[in-house]
Amino acid sequence: MTEPSNRIVVIGGGFGGLETAMRLGGSTARVTVVDQRNHHLFQPLLYQVATALLSTSEIAWPIRHLLRRYKNIEVVLGKVVGVDRQARNVELEDGAILPFDQLVVATGARHAYFGHDEWEPLAPGLKTLEDATTLRRRILTAFERAEREPDPARRAAWLTFVIVGGGPTGVELAGTIAELAHRTLPGDFRNFDPASARVLLIEGGPRVLAAFRPELSDYAARALAKLGVEVRTGHPVSGMAAGEVSIGDTVLAAETVIWAAGVQASPAATWLGVSPADRAGRVKVEPDLSLPGDPDVFVIGDTAMVMSEGKPVPGVAPAAKQQGRHVGATLLARLAGDRTPRPFRYRDQGNLATIGRKAAVVDFGWIRFKGGFAWWMWGLAHIFFLIGVRNRLAVALSWLWIHTTGSRSARLITQRDPLVGDD
Amino acid sequence: MTEPSNRIVVIGGGFGGLETAMRLGGSTARVTVVDQRNHHLFQPLLYQVATALLSTSEIAWPIRHLLRRYKNIEVVLGKVVGVDRQARNVELEDGAILPFDQLVVATGARHAYFGHDEWEPLAPGLKTLEDATTLRRRILTAFERAEREPDPARRAAWLTFVIVGGGPTGVELAGTIAELAHRTLPGDFRNFDPASARVLLIEGGPRVLAAFRPELSDYAARALAKLGVEVRTGHPVSGMAAGEVSIGDTVLAAETVIWAAGVQASPAATWLGVSPADRAGRVKVEPDLSLPGDPDVFVIGDTAMVMSEGKPVPGVAPAAKQQGRHVGATLLARLAGDRTPRPFRYRDQGNLATIGRKAAVVDFGWIRFKGGFAWWMWGLAHIFFLIGVRNRLAVALSWLWIHTTGSRSARLITQRDPLVGDD
């Protein structure tokens, strides 16, 4: 009984795409959600997988399971390689074609190296579950190497962790790595003291957490210093080679370098045949989040450059969710025959960032918190926003355990599988 | 103050090696535990990771963390490539040398293909965490492929799961895959019914669970049939190719084939320069578990061929643990000057195997159980034997959740990491 004009394709099962799909669940539209991975990922907690605090399955869920109750929604595991706007088709890598009447592009962003793609293998970033387990393997292996390394200089290089980028992800990574070294691991090794590990946070701009008020940045820098993190602001990374990183004129021997410095939108602009709006490759959209000149194509989340009340909307999870809900509502209205454009308005729900196990900063605009109370607010907010009931419970228990004992449960070095391909 | 004759090297951090080391914790011996992985693995539950019931970190813990409180024990992450019994050295892949006065070899077993090594990529086995996540990816991906496959015959091949080997691992895998298909997944897909998936358990011998009494084998076969597993006994697998498997004269189109048919000891016999005692490559030992002619070298667990009261000791976790404890006690006695050989006696604590979510068989020799009550016994026994307190709680909660809701939390298809090597 589906009208042929009701075929809606949503590319991406992240925060934005999932919200759009959920809005359309149970409607008369025939919805297809396509993603190259089978799971929705709670990205804000990805750094906790990378630092062995949480396990992979605590922050990711199969997309088709999240949408299973909506019989009008089909989930397709596949990699999009192009969009034919003339023919109204989405093209998948395996040659399959998904015809659409209306399209929602919500493909997110990857980390970007701003003209230094050769740095990627040297300084991996953190966007996917595999990124997180790779980082976890690298961080834990560095301590194992240090244990076996007789040369003090080489050992020091294994025990030097450099995080590039002082945004929330960089601050959170630096704080938890410092806690891992200074709190969790001492006692586990015999040939060195893990507390001697150096953790450096490198920010090219004048302060960490630039999206927050200066006083919260100052607090974060002090809290990081208290955890033993060396915060270096004002000098960007100028060079990288295997086992070393250059900051300004200083060359540092460091075997573990992590990239948290910038993101680049997915290749959606190329697919759609439009010029990217900025260096990050995002797509400029109309106030209703549709593509200029093509009102049946929407771009949301980190892929879109969205203005709200004269200001650019930040690339954060709540913004993507709000945009997903907005487009979902727009599409529902159209199903009912109402095609009035509905401008999107971003509701800033505040900024949160955590610094290790007992400190955080929270900025709601009208009120600000820092310290232990902010940390509990951060924790409750994240548990609340985790999608599955059971995962909320599991994460809460994990944190409570870690908080009480200082132990980390997910300290597994897993290796690549040499035999079986990616099938 | 350590006597130079007190250097003890334990190769392997599995059930046997860990027990030996724990016995020696706090003694005057200088103990080194070397393993190629950083984690101790609770192998009896590995099939639950492969079938998305449990998460990797619920059944594995860093070896050095388990042994952290014993200051006389050092843990080395490294791959053993040889043992020089003349020079009393263990040789690692990276060129390092671990000198020993007494050596314990507890390196376990890998799956074996009995002259058909070319089957390994076609039918992966289940011994490591990576094996388990690889199987999980293969099983979950098969359903995703089925969803996208228009050709009914090809779709049927994606929905056919063949488990080779009717021992406890094969039975447990077949039961949980059948439950995944028939209970967890229905509702998640739009283009086929997951309940139409076929799960075949192939056993070359006359019955499944051959180590149990015939009436328990019969019960297990009936319980499997009730879950929708097709049990085929009496015909071994005769051939394998990509996408198909031959059983006797029958050729079956199946994209997922899992090997649970046999194990082969680690190359310990080669390292030690002795002839393997059997086709599985195990090392024959004296009644006190030492190598014939070399009373300071012990071989335990799946690597050893041990006789107890005229019968071979089975390759199960409790046997490895008992042997580890026995050798630990022997070494402690020697530290006290007592070198009397102490013969090992195996205490058979019974056989357990589970068939899906509500049935199990338990054989204590003097009494036998089957059905729901046996399942609860099996669950309690496993929770009890899990090493960490928190993991016991986490696994108990996971199971309770799955038992109540039928949902599985760890249904993640994670992929190989294309950028970063094994470092």
HADDOCK unambig.tbl for C-alpha pairs under 7 A between the chains (distance, minus, plus):
assign (segid A and resid 38 and name CA) (segid B and resid 412 and name CA) 6.89 0.50 0.50
assign (segid A and resid 38 and name CA) (segid B and resid 413 and name CA) 6.23 0.50 0.50
assign (segid A and resid 39 and name CA) (segid B and resid 412 and name CA) 6.43 0.50 0.50
assign (segid A and resid 55 and name CA) (segid B and resid 57 and name CA) 6.31 0.50 0.50
assign (segid A and resid 57 and name CA) (segid B and resid 55 and name CA) 6.31 0.50 0.50
assign (segid A and resid 57 and name CA) (segid B and resid 409 and name CA) 6.43 0.50 0.50
assign (segid A and resid 57 and name CA) (segid B and resid 410 and name CA) 5.01 0.50 0.50
assign (segid A and resid 61 and name CA) (segid B and resid 411 and name CA) 6.93 0.50 0.50
assign (segid A and resid 61 and name CA) (segid B and resid 412 and name CA) 6.99 0.50 0.50
assign (segid A and resid 62 and name CA) (segid B and resid 411 and name CA) 6.31 0.50 0.50
assign (segid A and resid 62 and name CA) (segid B and resid 412 and name CA) 6.62 0.50 0.50
assign (segid A and resid 64 and name CA) (segid B and resid 188 and name CA) 5.69 0.50 0.50
assign (segid A and resid 65 and name CA) (segid B and resid 188 and name CA) 5.76 0.50 0.50
assign (segid A and resid 68 and name CA) (segid B and resid 187 and name CA) 5.91 0.50 0.50
assign (segid A and resid 68 and name CA) (segid B and resid 188 and name CA) 4.88 0.50 0.50
assign (segid A and resid 74 and name CA) (segid B and resid 190 and name CA) 6.26 0.50 0.50
assign (segid A and resid 77 and name CA) (segid B and resid 144 and name CA) 6.59 0.50 0.50
assign (segid A and resid 121 and name CA) (segid B and resid 419 and name CA) 6.04 0.50 0.50
assign (segid A and resid 121 and name CA) (segid B and resid 420 and name CA) 6.39 0.50 0.50
assign (segid A and resid 130 and name CA) (segid B and resid 414 and name CA) 6.60 0.50 0.50
assign (segid A and resid 130 and name CA) (segid B and resid 415 and name CA) 6.72 0.50 0.50
assign (segid A and resid 130 and name CA) (segid B and resid 417 and name CA) 6.27 0.50 0.50
assign (segid A and resid 144 and name CA) (segid B and resid 77 and name CA) 6.58 0.50 0.50
assign (segid A and resid 187 and name CA) (segid B and resid 68 and name CA) 5.93 0.50 0.50
assign (segid A and resid 188 and name CA) (segid B and resid 64 and name CA) 5.69 0.50 0.50
assign (segid A and resid 188 and name CA) (segid B and resid 65 and name CA) 5.74 0.50 0.50
assign (segid A and resid 188 and name CA) (segid B and resid 68 and name CA) 4.86 0.50 0.50
assign (segid A and resid 190 and name CA) (segid B and resid 74 and name CA) 6.26 0.50 0.50
assign (segid A and resid 409 and name CA) (segid B and resid 57 and name CA) 6.47 0.50 0.50
assign (segid A and resid 410 and name CA) (segid B and resid 57 and name CA) 5.01 0.50 0.50
assign (segid A and resid 411 and name CA) (segid B and resid 61 and name CA) 6.92 0.50 0.50
assign (segid A and resid 411 and name CA) (segid B and resid 62 and name CA) 6.31 0.50 0.50
assign (segid A and resid 412 and name CA) (segid B and resid 38 and name CA) 6.89 0.50 0.50
assign (segid A and resid 412 and name CA) (segid B and resid 39 and name CA) 6.44 0.50 0.50
assign (segid A and resid 412 and name CA) (segid B and resid 61 and name CA) 6.99 0.50 0.50
assign (segid A and resid 412 and name CA) (segid B and resid 62 and name CA) 6.63 0.50 0.50
assign (segid A and resid 413 and name CA) (segid B and resid 38 and name CA) 6.22 0.50 0.50
assign (segid A and resid 414 and name CA) (segid B and resid 130 and name CA) 6.62 0.50 0.50
assign (segid A and resid 415 and name CA) (segid B and resid 130 and name CA) 6.74 0.50 0.50
assign (segid A and resid 415 and name CA) (segid B and resid 422 and name CA) 6.18 0.50 0.50
assign (segid A and resid 416 and name CA) (segid B and resid 416 and name CA) 6.37 0.50 0.50
assign (segid A and resid 416 and name CA) (segid B and resid 422 and name CA) 6.36 0.50 0.50
assign (segid A and resid 417 and name CA) (segid B and resid 130 and name CA) 6.29 0.50 0.50
assign (segid A and resid 419 and name CA) (segid B and resid 121 and name CA) 6.11 0.50 0.50
assign (segid A and resid 420 and name CA) (segid B and resid 121 and name CA) 6.34 0.50 0.50
assign (segid A and resid 422 and name CA) (segid B and resid 415 and name CA) 6.22 0.50 0.50
assign (segid A and resid 422 and name CA) (segid B and resid 416 and name CA) 6.33 0.50 0.50
